[in-house]
Amino acid sequence: MNLRTLSIIAGVSYIIIFFSAIYANFFVLEALIEAPLDTVQENSKHIRFGVLAFLIAAVFDVVVGWALLEIYKEHPLSKLSTFFRMIHAVLMAIALFALLQTLPMTNSQSILDQVAIFNNIWLIGLFFFGIHLILLFSILRKPKMIALFLLLAGMMYIIDTTAHFLLPNYEDYGTIFLAMVAVPSVIGEMSLAIWLLVKGGKNEINTNFE
């Protein structure tokens, strides 16, 4: 498979991840947090579609990891980077069990407890994803600005997960941490997706790594 085809596959997969994650996070997960019992009892299909959206995101996370591995397979860090991305995808899939457990529940606190379990497992996955992005920064030769945003996003994922588990008053700073993660990750990963779709593979990617 040539580099252009691999780049398009990675770019399209990234776009699918974005839309799936936006739906699952901001329409399903937020509904569960704001109105847990009403969402479970009156809109259980919404939860099922949310789980499916998260699952689709995990599947295409693997596809992106594979495509990037093929594109940059000569780089000594490429396999390690892909390994950390695979851990993230697996943990996301495992976390979905917690959301499925909410479907038969009739108590708001029990539902929120399952959401908390999902979030904790997902946060651990994002820690590994942060390492993947930092390694990806080292792997990418161009564009440099996108690589820098990926580095910053990776660092913020790691810092945010660490803060979740170490700061007892994390919620007091939650909005700040969310912005610190969201801005570089959206800019970096969306820019990478667009670059892969528009320019990736058109010129031979430098695979002579020293």
Secondary structure, DSSP 8 states (H G I E B T S, - for coil): --HHHHHHHHHHHHHHHHHHHHHIIIIIIHHHHHSHHHHHHH-HHHHHHHHHHHHHHHHHHHHHHHHHHHHTTTSTTHHHHHHHHHHHHHHHHHHHHHHHTTTT---HHHHHHHHHHHHHHHHHHHHHHHHHHHHHHHH--S-HHHHHHHHHHHHHHHHHHHHHHH-TTGGGGHHHHHHHHHHHHHHHHHHHHHHHHHTTTTS-------
